[in-house]
Amino acid sequence: MIDFSRIRAEFPIFAANPRMVYLDSAATSQRPEEVIGAVAGFYRRYNANVARGLYEIAEEATLAYEAVRKKAGRFISSKDEGEIVFTKNTTESANVLMRGFGEKFIKKGDRIVATLMDHHSNFVPWQQLALMKGARFEVAGLNPDGTLDLEDLGRKLKGAKLFAFPAASNVLGTLNDSRGLCAMARDSGAVSIVDGAQSVPSMPTDVKKMGCDFLMFSGHKMLAPFGSGVLYGRRELLEKMDPFLYGSAMIRSVGMKESEWNDVPHRFEAGTPLVDAVIGLGAAIDYLNRIGMGAVRDHEEALVARMLKRLGEVRGLRVLGPCNERKRAGLVSFSMDGIHPHDVSAMLAEDGVCVRSGHHCAMPLHAHLDIPASTRASVYIYNGMDDIDALAASLEKVRKVFG
Ligand SMILES: Cc1ncc(COP(=O)(O)O)c(C=O)c1O
């Protein structure tokens, strides 16, 4: 049994900022000493480029880099590490797919489906692909409780070629039934592209059980350094894709007129990769595995339950998305009658409470909700009930000031 109250001490940023109540992990997580140390250790002991040199530290760096590929593969239960492409983040993963898969296989008149709760990163690439190709871009709607309207989705998916959706919404918090949605995509003949940016850091992930074709996530939201992202793809699909970036070690051979591409997944990793970030991702995965992703999920669910209860007590505060913590990821967005979200977050900041306000890269969703912006509080393994209570107390103050 993990003692979550002791975890905070393993994150040096909290000692450096003792007043801080960090509730913005959906934007980026904090990093434990172990991850910081792994990156520093790489630079101190075996800093070298990967897949190039034959001397000792170059081989050590290459082995360490490739070992993280295996670890990341196991973390999401992929068949083998060849299905793991390192990218900078979720956004880059989507763009690798849009260029490498979308440009090759989507044709004029094809249908592409996204959802109203998609983050721009899994929305704009498909919207732009549709514009480029003369394809149709359809957006599946929502029920009033912030869940996906499955009837609307079913209609739009008929005959579609590609379906992009988030495993968890970064605004509504809605946890989608990814397995069911992937099955719907498969039955319609569409390729499923799952945005795992808000789910992979917080709960067990099994791509085989989920049955997705592609899954994308960002290391920086799960204790790892900035610049460590993953694109998982079923091998047979990755094999059919074209590279997105050209040059460096993504080739097998280069002639004067033509070039041949390297094997999957190296074909998609042109240029010197972010070796340090990937090494840090390995350390982050080790750290999370020791806690256990089931325990991470339980912890977040308990914090969200408290947050729903305490925020529900603040007058004129409207929580966005499902009101049941079991149906939510570790974040709660809300709006307050008569108070602009930026004023809310600025006042919370005065109490050391760090939340985010804005459209959270989900403008179509905010337009649908008929609000320009919202305030979002998000939790992770280092948060405790005290943080939720501090948020609630600070919100009560905001309410008093604005009447
Ligand atoms: C659901 C979702 N998708 C995609 C992204 C984009 O992630 P990144 O900026 O790491 O590419 C985010 C980031 O907030 C997100 O919450």
The ligand as a Gaussian input file, in Angstrom:
#p B3LYP/6-31G(d) Opt

LIG

0 1
 C       -6.142000      15.755000     -24.069000
 C       -4.881000      16.423000     -24.523000
 N       -4.417000      16.153000     -25.741000
 C       -3.294000      16.703000     -26.211000
 C       -2.561000      17.582000     -25.460000
 C       -1.334000      18.178000     -26.031000
 O       -0.218000      17.723000     -25.341000
 P        1.216000      18.284000     -25.692000
 O        1.164000      19.767000     -25.503000
 O        2.114000      17.604000     -24.716000
 O        1.490000      17.926000     -27.107000
 C       -3.002000      17.905000     -24.178000
 C       -2.260000      18.887000     -23.372000
 O       -2.745000      19.541000     -22.508000
 C       -4.192000      17.311000     -23.694000
 O       -4.663000      17.588000     -22.488000

